[in-house]
Amino acid sequence: MERERLRPWIRLDKDLYKILKVKAMEADTDLESFLGELLDLGYGARYGV
């Protein structure tokens, strides 16, 4: 299975990478910032922050 690398600790399936890249473009931001926002939202939802 092919994977795209953003940072050493972020590995994404190629199809997921394409989807997230489009969503980041729709949000008018770069992919790493978009992923950071998603991680922050997930952390906030999990821990009530």
Backbone hydrogen bonds, N-H to C=O, Kabsch-Sander energy under -0.5 kcal/mol:
donor,donor_aa,acceptor,acceptor_aa,energy
4,E,12,L,-2.3
6,L,7,R,-0.7
6,L,10,I,-1.4
10,I,7,R,-1.6
11,R,9,W,-0.6
12,L,4,E,-1.9
14,K,2,E,-1.5
17,Y,13,D,-2.7
18,K,14,K,-1.9
19,I,15,D,-2.1
20,L,16,L,-2.8
21,K,17,Y,-2.2
22,V,18,K,-1.9
23,K,19,I,-2.3
24,A,20,L,-2.5
25,M,21,K,-2.0
26,E,22,V,-2.4
27,A,23,K,-1.8
28,D,25,M,-1.2
29,T,24,A,-2.2
34,F,30,D,-2.2
35,L,31,L,-2.7
36,G,32,E,-2.1
37,E,33,S,-2.2
38,L,34,F,-2.1
39,L,35,L,-2.5
40,D,36,G,-2.3
41,L,37,E,-2.5
42,G,38,L,-2.4
43,Y,39,L,-2.6
44,G,40,D,-2.7
45,A,41,L,-2.4
46,R,42,G,-2.2
47,Y,43,Y,-2.6
48,G,44,G,-1.4
49,V,44,G,-0.8
